[in-house]
């Protein structure tokens, strides 16, 4: 739990929102997001990853465990450029919905990019790094859902 001057600075930035945890998601103007729940944000991030041709996309629900976040979204890219493209696609698309990431790291190495939306954390790996760290087995007690590419319905003429 936050105390001291850090807490006061936090309360000044986000008045009336302090509950001992970071805010759920932040709008560009510094207001709390009410439209996107953590579950819908995780789904939106996974859909963006699928749109960028990410492989093996899963959502892990960590709410019942004592975890630092509510959901993990884990995706793989085929190479460094693909991993970066997936991450940029997610950040841009979610920003269009008014939500910005709390923290992003890993752009320089491009083997594992982490996008932190506070209650949703997106992990984008290259295939080799994902096998090495194996977050799915680390959080194996949590329920997970594999996200499949959306099927496009043929247009009627």
VMD Tcl script that builds the backbone (N, CA, C; Angstrom):
set m [mol new atoms 471]
animate dup $m
set s [atomselect $m all]
$s set {name element resname resid chain x y z} {
  {N N UNK 1 A 0.833 -1.174 0.000}
  {CA C UNK 1 A 0.000 0.000 0.000}
  {C C UNK 1 A 0.880 1.240 0.000}
  {N N UNK 2 A 0.498 2.191 -0.776}
  {CA C UNK 2 A 1.261 3.418 -0.961}
  {C C UNK 2 A 1.030 4.361 0.219}
  {N N UNK 3 A 2.121 5.031 0.675}
  {CA C UNK 3 A 1.965 6.013 1.736}
  {C C UNK 3 A 2.921 7.167 1.491}
  {N N UNK 4 A 2.774 8.224 2.283}
  {CA C UNK 4 A 3.691 9.345 2.208}
  {C C UNK 4 A 3.468 10.227 1.000}
  {N N UNK 5 A 4.548 10.899 0.549}
  {CA C UNK 5 A 4.414 11.872 -0.535}
  {C C UNK 5 A 3.967 11.247 -1.854}
  {N N UNK 6 A 4.328 9.988 -2.102}
  {CA C UNK 6 A 3.894 9.323 -3.331}
  {C C UNK 6 A 2.384 9.207 -3.411}
  {N N UNK 7 A 1.792 8.903 -2.267}
  {CA C UNK 7 A 0.334 8.778 -2.218}
  {C C UNK 7 A -0.337 10.117 -2.492}
  {N N UNK 8 A 0.215 11.191 -1.915}
  {CA C UNK 8 A -0.364 12.518 -2.120}
  {C C UNK 8 A -0.250 12.945 -3.581}
  {N N UNK 9 A 0.884 12.657 -4.206}
  {CA C UNK 9 A 1.057 12.995 -5.624}
  {C C UNK 9 A 0.076 12.198 -6.473}
  {N N UNK 10 A -0.105 10.933 -6.136}
  {CA C UNK 10 A -1.034 10.066 -6.863}
  {C C UNK 10 A -2.459 10.600 -6.732}
  {N N UNK 11 A -2.838 10.981 -5.501}
  {CA C UNK 11 A -4.190 11.498 -5.285}
  {C C UNK 11 A -4.399 12.818 -6.011}
  {N N UNK 12 A -3.340 13.608 -6.157}
  {CA C UNK 12 A -3.470 14.854 -6.899}
  {C C UNK 12 A -3.718 14.582 -8.378}
  {N N UNK 13 A -3.083 13.543 -8.903}
  {CA C UNK 13 A -3.287 13.186 -10.316}
  {C C UNK 13 A -4.642 12.550 -10.558}
  {N N UNK 14 A -5.079 11.715 -9.616}
  {CA C UNK 14 A -6.317 10.962 -9.772}
  {C C UNK 14 A -7.197 11.181 -8.543}
  {N N UNK 15 A -7.834 12.343 -8.440}
  {CA C UNK 15 A -8.612 12.655 -7.237}
  {C C UNK 15 A -9.764 11.685 -7.029}
  {N N UNK 16 A -9.906 11.245 -5.780}
  {CA C UNK 16 A -11.024 10.380 -5.412}
  {C C UNK 16 A -10.902 8.956 -5.900}
  {N N UNK 17 A -9.720 8.555 -6.386}
  {CA C UNK 17 A -9.603 7.218 -6.936}
  {C C UNK 17 A -8.700 6.309 -6.131}
  {N N UNK 18 A -8.050 6.800 -5.085}
  {CA C UNK 18 A -7.071 5.987 -4.390}
  {C C UNK 18 A -7.742 4.876 -3.612}
  {N N UNK 19 A -7.338 3.650 -3.898}
  {CA C UNK 19 A -7.866 2.497 -3.174}
  {C C UNK 19 A -6.723 1.579 -2.747}
  {N N UNK 20 A -5.497 2.077 -2.839}
  {CA C UNK 20 A -4.369 1.238 -2.486}
  {C C UNK 20 A -3.762 0.545 -3.689}
  {N N UNK 21 A -4.408 0.613 -4.813}
  {CA C UNK 21 A -3.914 0.002 -6.046}
  {C C UNK 21 A -3.831 1.064 -7.118}
  {N N UNK 22 A -3.120 0.735 -8.177}
  {CA C UNK 22 A -3.061 1.652 -9.310}
  {C C UNK 22 A -4.428 1.704 -9.977}
  {N N UNK 23 A -4.710 2.735 -10.771}
  {CA C UNK 23 A -6.010 2.811 -11.443}
  {C C UNK 23 A -6.150 1.695 -12.473}
  {N N UNK 24 A -7.376 1.348 -12.821}
  {CA C UNK 24 A -7.617 0.268 -13.768}
  {C C UNK 24 A -7.086 0.584 -15.157}
  {N N UNK 25 A -7.412 1.682 -15.705}
  {CA C UNK 25 A -6.905 2.112 -17.011}
  {C C UNK 25 A -7.057 3.622 -17.059}
  {N N UNK 26 A -6.192 4.271 -17.768}
  {CA C UNK 26 A -6.154 5.720 -17.737}
  {C C UNK 26 A -6.511 6.281 -19.109}
  {N N UNK 27 A -7.407 7.251 -19.121}
  {CA C UNK 27 A -7.699 7.986 -20.348}
  {C C UNK 27 A -6.596 9.009 -20.588}
  {N N UNK 28 A -6.497 9.511 -21.790}
  {CA C UNK 28 A -5.486 10.509 -22.114}
  {C C UNK 28 A -5.554 11.726 -21.201}
  {N N UNK 29 A -6.727 12.121 -20.762}
  {CA C UNK 29 A -6.876 13.306 -19.935}
  {C C UNK 29 A -6.705 12.995 -18.456}
  {N N UNK 30 A -6.335 11.761 -18.110}
  {CA C UNK 30 A -6.088 11.412 -16.719}
  {C C UNK 30 A -7.331 11.029 -15.943}
  {N N UNK 31 A -8.421 10.697 -16.620}
  {CA C UNK 31 A -9.643 10.293 -15.945}
  {C C UNK 31 A -9.773 8.780 -15.994}
  {N N UNK 32 A -10.528 8.244 -15.091}
  {CA C UNK 32 A -10.703 6.796 -15.051}
  {C C UNK 32 A -11.610 6.327 -16.197}
  {N N UNK 33 A -11.331 5.155 -16.697}
  {CA C UNK 33 A -12.124 4.568 -17.770}
  {C C UNK 33 A -13.267 3.775 -17.162}
  {N N UNK 34 A -14.464 4.028 -17.615}
  {CA C UNK 34 A -15.617 3.275 -17.143}
  {C C UNK 34 A -16.120 2.330 -18.224}
  {N N UNK 35 A -15.813 2.619 -19.488}
  {CA C UNK 35 A -16.382 1.860 -20.593}
  {C C UNK 35 A -15.735 0.491 -20.758}
  {N N UNK 36 A -14.433 0.383 -20.512}
  {CA C UNK 36 A -13.750 -0.887 -20.706}
  {C C UNK 36 A -13.462 -1.544 -19.363}
  {N N UNK 37 A -14.084 -2.686 -19.144}
  {CA C UNK 37 A -13.760 -3.475 -17.965}
  {C C UNK 37 A -12.454 -4.203 -18.243}
  {N N UNK 38 A -11.787 -4.715 -17.216}
  {CA C UNK 38 A -10.557 -5.473 -17.478}
  {C C UNK 38 A -10.773 -6.637 -18.442}
  {N N UNK 39 A -11.920 -7.307 -18.325}
  {CA C UNK 39 A -12.199 -8.443 -19.214}
  {C C UNK 39 A -12.361 -7.984 -20.661}
  {N N UNK 40 A -13.097 -6.899 -20.878}
  {CA C UNK 40 A -13.283 -6.415 -22.248}
  {C C UNK 40 A -11.994 -5.829 -22.808}
  {N N UNK 41 A -11.150 -5.244 -21.958}
  {CA C UNK 41 A -9.854 -4.747 -22.405}
  {C C UNK 41 A -8.945 -5.903 -22.809}
  {N N UNK 42 A -8.962 -6.984 -22.039}
  {CA C UNK 42 A -8.166 -8.173 -22.395}
  {C C UNK 42 A -8.637 -8.747 -23.728}
  {N N UNK 43 A -9.942 -8.802 -23.924}
  {CA C UNK 43 A -10.493 -9.314 -25.185}
  {C C UNK 43 A -10.108 -8.398 -26.347}
  {N N UNK 44 A -10.181 -7.080 -26.138}
  {CA C UNK 44 A -9.813 -6.129 -27.187}
  {C C UNK 44 A -8.335 -6.271 -27.549}
  {N N UNK 45 A -7.479 -6.440 -26.550}
  {CA C UNK 45 A -6.040 -6.621 -26.812}
  {C C UNK 45 A -5.783 -7.921 -27.580}
  {N N UNK 46 A -6.479 -8.977 -27.204}
  {CA C UNK 46 A -6.285 -10.249 -27.909}
  {C C UNK 46 A -6.799 -10.161 -29.346}
  {N N UNK 47 A -7.899 -9.463 -29.560}
  {CA C UNK 47 A -8.408 -9.281 -30.926}
  {C C UNK 47 A -7.434 -8.479 -31.784}
  {N N UNK 48 A -6.817 -7.452 -31.177}
  {CA C UNK 48 A -5.810 -6.670 -31.916}
  {C C UNK 48 A -4.619 -7.534 -32.283}
  {N N UNK 49 A -4.191 -8.391 -31.365}
  {CA C UNK 49 A -3.071 -9.293 -31.650}
  {C C UNK 49 A -3.422 -10.255 -32.778}
  {N N UNK 50 A -4.624 -10.790 -32.752}
  {CA C UNK 50 A -5.083 -11.690 -33.819}
  {C C UNK 50 A -5.107 -10.956 -35.157}
  {N N UNK 51 A -5.561 -9.705 -35.148}
  {CA C UNK 51 A -5.605 -8.910 -36.381}
  {C C UNK 51 A -4.216 -8.705 -36.974}
  {N N UNK 52 A -3.193 -8.702 -36.115}
  {CA C UNK 52 A -1.804 -8.561 -36.575}
  {C C UNK 52 A -1.143 -9.917 -36.809}
  {N N UNK 53 A -1.946 -10.967 -36.912}
  {CA C UNK 53 A -1.487 -12.324 -37.208}
  {C C UNK 53 A -0.623 -12.937 -36.105}
  {N N UNK 54 A -0.894 -12.586 -34.858}
  {CA C UNK 54 A -0.193 -13.206 -33.738}
  {C C UNK 54 A -0.588 -14.676 -33.646}
  {N N UNK 55 A 0.319 -15.466 -33.116}
  {CA C UNK 55 A 0.097 -16.909 -32.989}
  {C C UNK 55 A -0.129 -17.264 -31.525}
  {N N UNK 56 A -0.875 -18.339 -31.289}
  {CA C UNK 56 A -1.097 -18.883 -29.940}
  {C C UNK 56 A -1.499 -17.822 -28.929}
  {N N UNK 57 A -2.546 -17.089 -29.212}
  {CA C UNK 57 A -3.007 -16.025 -28.316}
  {C C UNK 57 A -3.895 -16.648 -27.241}
  {N N UNK 58 A -3.558 -16.360 -25.980}
  {CA C UNK 58 A -4.380 -16.850 -24.874}
  {C C UNK 58 A -4.622 -15.719 -23.877}
  {N N UNK 59 A -5.730 -15.842 -23.161}
  {CA C UNK 59 A -6.055 -14.929 -22.065}
  {C C UNK 59 A -6.066 -15.769 -20.798}
  {N N UNK 60 A -5.295 -15.345 -19.796}
  {CA C UNK 60 A -5.247 -16.037 -18.506}
  {C C UNK 60 A -5.950 -15.153 -17.479}
  {N N UNK 61 A -6.935 -15.722 -16.806}
  {CA C UNK 61 A -7.719 -15.010 -15.801}
  {C C UNK 61 A -7.058 -15.207 -14.435}
  {N N UNK 62 A -6.460 -14.152 -13.900}
  {CA C UNK 62 A -5.718 -14.232 -12.646}
  {C C UNK 62 A -6.490 -13.661 -11.455}
  {N N UNK 63 A -7.750 -13.342 -11.636}
  {CA C UNK 63 A -8.501 -12.661 -10.583}
  {C C UNK 63 A -8.610 -13.465 -9.300}
  {N N UNK 64 A -8.720 -14.774 -9.388}
  {CA C UNK 64 A -8.906 -15.597 -8.192}
  {C C UNK 64 A -7.589 -15.882 -7.476}
  {N N UNK 65 A -6.466 -15.622 -8.132}
  {CA C UNK 65 A -5.158 -15.810 -7.511}
  {C C UNK 65 A -4.685 -14.474 -6.955}
  {N N UNK 66 A -3.744 -14.506 -6.074}
  {CA C UNK 66 A -3.204 -13.233 -5.577}
  {C C UNK 66 A -2.144 -12.770 -6.575}
  {N N UNK 67 A -2.603 -12.168 -7.618}
  {CA C UNK 67 A -1.730 -11.756 -8.709}
  {C C UNK 67 A -1.687 -10.235 -8.796}
  {N N UNK 68 A -0.664 -9.707 -9.456}
  {CA C UNK 68 A -0.555 -8.254 -9.589}
  {C C UNK 68 A -1.518 -7.645 -10.603}
  {N N UNK 69 A -2.232 -8.468 -11.326}
  {CA C UNK 69 A -3.141 -7.984 -12.364}
  {C C UNK 69 A -4.333 -8.927 -12.466}
  {N N UNK 70 A -5.347 -8.537 -13.220}
  {CA C UNK 70 A -6.527 -9.383 -13.385}
  {C C UNK 70 A -6.377 -10.368 -14.545}
  {N N UNK 71 A -5.768 -9.920 -15.637}
  {CA C UNK 71 A -5.646 -10.763 -16.826}
  {C C UNK 71 A -4.260 -10.632 -17.437}
  {N N UNK 72 A -3.760 -11.739 -17.967}
  {CA C UNK 72 A -2.605 -11.743 -18.861}
  {C C UNK 72 A -3.126 -12.060 -20.251}
  {N N UNK 73 A -2.633 -11.360 -21.233}
  {CA C UNK 73 A -2.848 -11.732 -22.627}
  {C C UNK 73 A -1.467 -12.098 -23.147}
  {N N UNK 74 A -1.331 -13.314 -23.646}
  {CA C UNK 74 A -0.031 -13.793 -24.120}
  {C C UNK 74 A -0.159 -14.131 -25.600}
  {N N UNK 75 A 0.790 -13.624 -26.387}
  {CA C UNK 75 A 0.779 -13.853 -27.837}
  {C C UNK 75 A 2.215 -14.052 -28.311}
  {N N UNK 76 A 2.353 -14.676 -29.471}
  {CA C UNK 76 A 3.671 -14.905 -30.064}
  {C C UNK 76 A 3.729 -14.314 -31.453}
  {N N UNK 77 A 4.919 -13.841 -31.793}
  {CA C UNK 77 A 5.198 -13.382 -33.144}
  {C C UNK 77 A 6.282 -14.258 -33.743}
  {N N UNK 78 A 6.358 -14.274 -35.060}
  {CA C UNK 78 A 7.312 -15.159 -35.725}
  {C C UNK 78 A 8.738 -14.621 -35.714}
  {N N UNK 79 A 8.918 -13.345 -35.504}
  {CA C UNK 79 A 10.255 -12.747 -35.468}
  {C C UNK 79 A 10.212 -11.414 -34.754}
  {N N UNK 80 A 11.368 -10.768 -34.668}
  {CA C UNK 80 A 11.456 -9.503 -33.933}
  {C C UNK 80 A 10.566 -8.414 -34.528}
  {N N UNK 81 A 10.563 -8.307 -35.844}
  {CA C UNK 81 A 9.711 -7.285 -36.482}
  {C C UNK 81 A 8.231 -7.576 -36.264}
  {N N UNK 82 A 7.886 -8.851 -36.315}
  {CA C UNK 82 A 6.493 -9.235 -36.109}
  {C C UNK 82 A 6.061 -8.935 -34.669}
  {N N UNK 83 A 6.941 -9.226 -33.707}
  {CA C UNK 83 A 6.642 -8.940 -32.300}
  {C C UNK 83 A 6.408 -7.447 -32.114}
  {N N UNK 84 A 7.266 -6.623 -32.702}
  {CA C UNK 84 A 7.117 -5.170 -32.592}
  {C C UNK 84 A 5.834 -4.693 -33.266}
  {N N UNK 85 A 5.515 -5.251 -34.427}
  {CA C UNK 85 A 4.296 -4.860 -35.144}
  {C C UNK 85 A 3.042 -5.208 -34.338}
  {N N UNK 86 A 3.041 -6.361 -33.697}
  {CA C UNK 86 A 1.897 -6.752 -32.867}
  {C C UNK 86 A 1.734 -5.767 -31.714}
  {N N UNK 87 A 2.839 -5.455 -31.039}
  {CA C UNK 87 A 2.793 -4.534 -29.896}
  {C C UNK 87 A 2.316 -3.151 -30.330}
  {N N UNK 88 A 2.864 -2.637 -31.419}
  {CA C UNK 88 A 2.444 -1.313 -31.896}
  {C C UNK 88 A 0.980 -1.315 -32.296}
  {N N UNK 89 A 0.523 -2.399 -32.904}
  {CA C UNK 89 A -0.881 -2.495 -33.288}
  {C C UNK 89 A -1.815 -2.463 -32.086}
  {N N UNK 90 A -1.438 -3.173 -31.024}
  {CA C UNK 90 A -2.262 -3.184 -29.815}
  {C C UNK 90 A -2.299 -1.799 -29.183}
  {N N UNK 91 A -1.114 -1.188 -29.009}
  {CA C UNK 91 A -1.048 0.130 -28.369}
  {C C UNK 91 A -1.856 1.157 -29.159}
  {N N UNK 92 A -1.723 1.153 -30.479}
  {CA C UNK 92 A -2.443 2.126 -31.312}
  {C C UNK 92 A -3.951 1.904 -31.279}
  {N N UNK 93 A -4.372 0.660 -31.408}
  {CA C UNK 93 A -5.805 0.376 -31.454}
  {C C UNK 93 A -6.483 0.654 -30.115}
  {N N UNK 94 A -5.839 0.287 -29.033}
  {CA C UNK 94 A -6.428 0.536 -27.715}
  {C C UNK 94 A -6.411 2.038 -27.413}
  {N N UNK 95 A -5.396 2.748 -27.896}
  {CA C UNK 95 A -5.356 4.203 -27.719}
  {C C UNK 95 A -6.517 4.876 -28.439}
  {N N UNK 96 A -6.942 4.313 -29.576}
  {CA C UNK 96 A -8.102 4.858 -30.285}
  {C C UNK 96 A -9.366 4.751 -29.444}
  {N N UNK 97 A -9.381 3.780 -28.540}
  {CA C UNK 97 A -10.539 3.604 -27.652}
  {C C UNK 97 A -10.424 4.475 -26.402}
  {N N UNK 98 A -9.355 5.277 -26.339}
  {CA C UNK 98 A -9.195 6.215 -25.236}
  {C C UNK 98 A -8.376 5.709 -24.073}
  {N N UNK 99 A -7.758 4.546 -24.192}
  {CA C UNK 99 A -6.986 3.970 -23.096}
  {C C UNK 99 A -5.517 3.949 -23.491}
  {N N UNK 100 A -4.674 4.480 -22.613}
  {CA C UNK 100 A -3.244 4.419 -22.891}
  {C C UNK 100 A -2.587 3.450 -21.920}
  {N N UNK 101 A -1.478 2.893 -22.334}
  {CA C UNK 101 A -0.763 1.938 -21.494}
  {C C UNK 101 A -0.115 2.648 -20.320}
  {N N UNK 102 A -0.110 1.984 -19.177}
  {CA C UNK 102 A 0.548 2.514 -17.998}
  {C C UNK 102 A 2.059 2.446 -18.190}
  {N N UNK 103 A 2.535 1.338 -18.786}
  {CA C UNK 103 A 3.968 1.142 -18.982}
  {C C UNK 103 A 4.174 0.167 -20.142}
  {N N UNK 104 A 5.183 0.436 -20.958}
  {CA C UNK 104 A 5.558 -0.464 -22.049}
  {C C UNK 104 A 7.057 -0.669 -21.964}
  {N N UNK 105 A 7.491 -1.914 -22.081}
  {CA C UNK 105 A 8.930 -2.163 -22.091}
  {C C UNK 105 A 9.258 -3.325 -23.012}
  {N N UNK 106 A 10.508 -3.343 -23.470}
  {CA C UNK 106 A 10.978 -4.433 -24.315}
  {C C UNK 106 A 11.064 -4.094 -25.786}
  {N N UNK 107 A 10.748 -2.849 -26.170}
  {CA C UNK 107 A 10.804 -2.479 -27.583}
  {C C UNK 107 A 12.214 -2.620 -28.151}
  {N N UNK 108 A 13.237 -2.335 -27.356}
  {CA C UNK 108 A 14.603 -2.362 -27.890}
  {C C UNK 108 A 15.058 -3.784 -28.207}
  {N N UNK 109 A 14.754 -4.742 -27.349}
  {CA C UNK 109 A 15.184 -6.122 -27.586}
  {C C UNK 109 A 14.245 -6.859 -28.545}
  {N N UNK 110 A 12.961 -6.562 -28.464}
  {CA C UNK 110 A 11.918 -7.153 -29.324}
  {C C UNK 110 A 11.791 -8.672 -29.200}
  {N N UNK 111 A 12.227 -9.232 -28.107}
  {CA C UNK 111 A 12.028 -10.665 -27.887}
  {C C UNK 111 A 10.839 -10.900 -26.968}
  {N N UNK 112 A 10.605 -9.936 -26.091}
  {CA C UNK 112 A 9.486 -10.003 -25.158}
  {C C UNK 112 A 9.068 -8.562 -24.886}
  {N N UNK 113 A 7.944 -8.157 -25.428}
  {CA C UNK 113 A 7.419 -6.812 -25.193}
  {C C UNK 113 A 6.252 -6.937 -24.226}
  {N N UNK 114 A 6.291 -6.127 -23.188}
  {CA C UNK 114 A 5.265 -6.135 -22.164}
  {C C UNK 114 A 4.514 -4.803 -22.226}
  {N N UNK 115 A 3.194 -4.880 -22.312}
  {CA C UNK 115 A 2.343 -3.691 -22.306}
  {C C UNK 115 A 1.459 -3.797 -21.074}
  {N N UNK 116 A 1.627 -2.852 -20.154}
  {CA C UNK 116 A 0.915 -2.886 -18.881}
  {C C UNK 116 A -0.241 -1.893 -18.897}
  {N N UNK 117 A -1.459 -2.414 -18.895}
  {CA C UNK 117 A -2.659 -1.596 -18.770}
  {C C UNK 117 A -3.209 -1.686 -17.349}
  {N N UNK 118 A -2.381 -1.999 -16.406}
  {CA C UNK 118 A -2.636 -2.130 -14.987}
  {C C UNK 118 A -3.386 -3.415 -14.667}
  {N N UNK 119 A -4.665 -3.522 -14.961}
  {CA C UNK 119 A -5.395 -4.750 -14.663}
  {C C UNK 119 A -5.335 -5.760 -15.799}
  {N N UNK 120 A -4.717 -5.370 -16.894}
  {CA C UNK 120 A -4.455 -6.272 -18.013}
  {C C UNK 120 A -2.999 -6.054 -18.420}
  {N N UNK 121 A -2.241 -7.141 -18.456}
  {CA C UNK 121 A -0.854 -7.068 -18.900}
  {C C UNK 121 A -0.719 -7.944 -20.136}
  {N N UNK 122 A -0.209 -7.353 -21.214}
  {CA C UNK 122 A -0.053 -8.053 -22.487}
  {C C UNK 122 A 1.416 -8.422 -22.640}
  {N N UNK 123 A 1.665 -9.705 -22.910}
  {CA C UNK 123 A 3.019 -10.203 -23.152}
  {C C UNK 123 A 3.090 -10.655 -24.602}
  {N N UNK 124 A 4.008 -10.079 -25.370}
  {CA C UNK 124 A 4.197 -10.507 -26.755}
  {C C UNK 124 A 5.621 -11.040 -26.864}
  {N N UNK 125 A 5.726 -12.311 -27.194}
  {CA C UNK 125 A 7.010 -12.999 -27.247}
  {C C UNK 125 A 7.357 -13.386 -28.677}
  {N N UNK 126 A 8.652 -13.608 -28.931}
  {CA C UNK 126 A 8.983 -14.407 -30.100}
  {C C UNK 126 A 8.860 -15.860 -29.641}
  {N N UNK 127 A 8.792 -16.789 -30.556}
  {CA C UNK 127 A 8.468 -18.184 -30.216}
  {C C UNK 127 A 9.463 -18.802 -29.240}
  {N N UNK 128 A 10.750 -18.567 -29.470}
  {CA C UNK 128 A 11.787 -19.170 -28.624}
  {C C UNK 128 A 11.721 -18.644 -27.188}
  {N N UNK 129 A 11.534 -17.349 -27.027}
  {CA C UNK 129 A 11.460 -16.740 -25.698}
  {C C UNK 129 A 10.211 -17.210 -24.967}
  {N N UNK 130 A 9.117 -17.380 -25.683}
  {CA C UNK 130 A 7.888 -17.854 -25.038}
  {C C UNK 130 A 8.053 -19.266 -24.509}
  {N N UNK 131 A 8.701 -20.121 -25.284}
  {CA C UNK 131 A 8.950 -21.490 -24.813}
  {C C UNK 131 A 9.857 -21.480 -23.582}
  {N N UNK 132 A 10.853 -20.607 -23.573}
  {CA C UNK 132 A 11.804 -20.560 -22.466}
  {C C UNK 132 A 11.123 -20.127 -21.159}
  {N N UNK 133 A 10.355 -19.041 -21.189}
  {CA C UNK 133 A 9.737 -18.525 -19.967}
  {C C UNK 133 A 8.445 -19.240 -19.596}
  {N N UNK 134 A 7.723 -19.728 -20.559}
  {CA C UNK 134 A 6.532 -20.556 -20.352}
  {C C UNK 134 A 5.601 -20.014 -19.258}
  {N N UNK 135 A 5.100 -18.799 -19.473}
  {CA C UNK 135 A 4.199 -18.187 -18.495}
  {C C UNK 135 A 2.917 -18.994 -18.298}
  {N N UNK 136 A 2.497 -19.699 -19.328}
  {CA C UNK 136 A 1.274 -20.500 -19.207}
  {C C UNK 136 A 1.415 -21.568 -18.129}
  {N N UNK 137 A 2.591 -22.188 -18.014}
  {CA C UNK 137 A 2.777 -23.208 -16.985}
  {C C UNK 137 A 3.039 -22.572 -15.621}
  {N N UNK 138 A 3.683 -21.408 -15.606}
  {CA C UNK 138 A 3.927 -20.704 -14.353}
  {C C UNK 138 A 2.609 -20.321 -13.683}
  {N N UNK 139 A 1.649 -19.872 -14.478}
  {CA C UNK 139 A 0.328 -19.504 -13.984}
  {C C UNK 139 A -0.684 -20.595 -14.336}
  {N N UNK 140 A -0.267 -21.853 -14.275}
  {CA C UNK 140 A -1.100 -22.987 -14.674}
  {C C UNK 140 A -2.344 -23.189 -13.836}
  {N N UNK 141 A -2.371 -22.650 -12.610}
  {CA C UNK 141 A -3.552 -22.797 -11.750}
  {C C UNK 141 A -4.698 -21.904 -12.189}
  {N N UNK 142 A -4.400 -20.899 -12.972}
  {CA C UNK 142 A -5.426 -19.941 -13.402}
  {C C UNK 142 A -6.148 -20.449 -14.646}
  {N N UNK 143 A -7.443 -20.186 -14.749}
  {CA C UNK 143 A -8.160 -20.573 -15.966}
  {C C UNK 143 A -7.659 -19.764 -17.160}
  {N N UNK 144 A -7.543 -20.433 -18.292}
  {CA C UNK 144 A -7.082 -19.741 -19.498}
  {C C UNK 144 A -8.018 -20.049 -20.657}
  {N N UNK 145 A -7.992 -19.163 -21.622}
  {CA C UNK 145 A -8.855 -19.290 -22.793}
  {C C UNK 145 A -8.012 -19.017 -24.032}
  {N N UNK 146 A -7.980 -19.973 -24.928}
  {CA C UNK 146 A -7.270 -19.769 -26.185}
  {C C UNK 146 A -8.154 -18.930 -27.102}
  {N N UNK 147 A -7.561 -17.906 -27.693}
  {CA C UNK 147 A -8.314 -17.003 -28.564}
  {C C UNK 147 A -8.085 -17.436 -30.001}
  {N N UNK 148 A -9.158 -17.704 -30.675}
  {CA C UNK 148 A -9.067 -18.152 -32.063}
  {C C UNK 148 A -9.331 -16.981 -32.997}
  {N N UNK 149 A -8.723 -17.023 -34.171}
  {CA C UNK 149 A -8.999 -15.956 -35.148}
  {C C UNK 149 A -10.487 -15.900 -35.472}
  {N N UNK 150 A -10.965 -14.687 -35.619}
  {CA C UNK 150 A -12.378 -14.515 -35.971}
  {C C UNK 150 A -12.597 -15.011 -37.394}
  {N N UNK 151 A -13.677 -15.714 -37.582}
  {CA C UNK 151 A -14.005 -16.164 -38.937}
  {C C UNK 151 A -14.800 -15.070 -39.622}
  {N N UNK 152 A -14.436 -14.800 -40.818}
  {CA C UNK 152 A -15.126 -13.755 -41.580}
  {C C UNK 152 A -16.258 -14.406 -42.364}
  {N N UNK 153 A -17.407 -13.813 -42.247}
  {CA C UNK 153 A -18.557 -14.323 -42.997}
  {C C UNK 153 A -18.501 -13.759 -44.400}
  {N N UNK 154 A -18.804 -14.591 -45.397}
  {CA C UNK 154 A -18.794 -14.083 -46.768}
  {C C UNK 154 A -19.903 -13.047 -46.950}
  {N N UNK 155 A -19.574 -12.022 -47.681}
  {CA C UNK 155 A -20.554 -10.962 -47.939}
  {C C UNK 155 A -21.571 -11.435 -48.974}
  {N N UNK 156 A -22.803 -11.016 -48.744}
  {CA C UNK 156 A -23.844 -11.359 -49.704}
  {C C UNK 156 A -23.796 -10.350 -50.843}
  {N N UNK 157 A -23.934 -10.860 -52.028}
  {CA C UNK 157 A -23.868 -9.990 -53.209}
  {C C UNK 157 A -25.170 -9.300 -53.482}
}
mol reanalyze $m
mol bondsrecalc $m
mol representation Tube
mol addrep $m
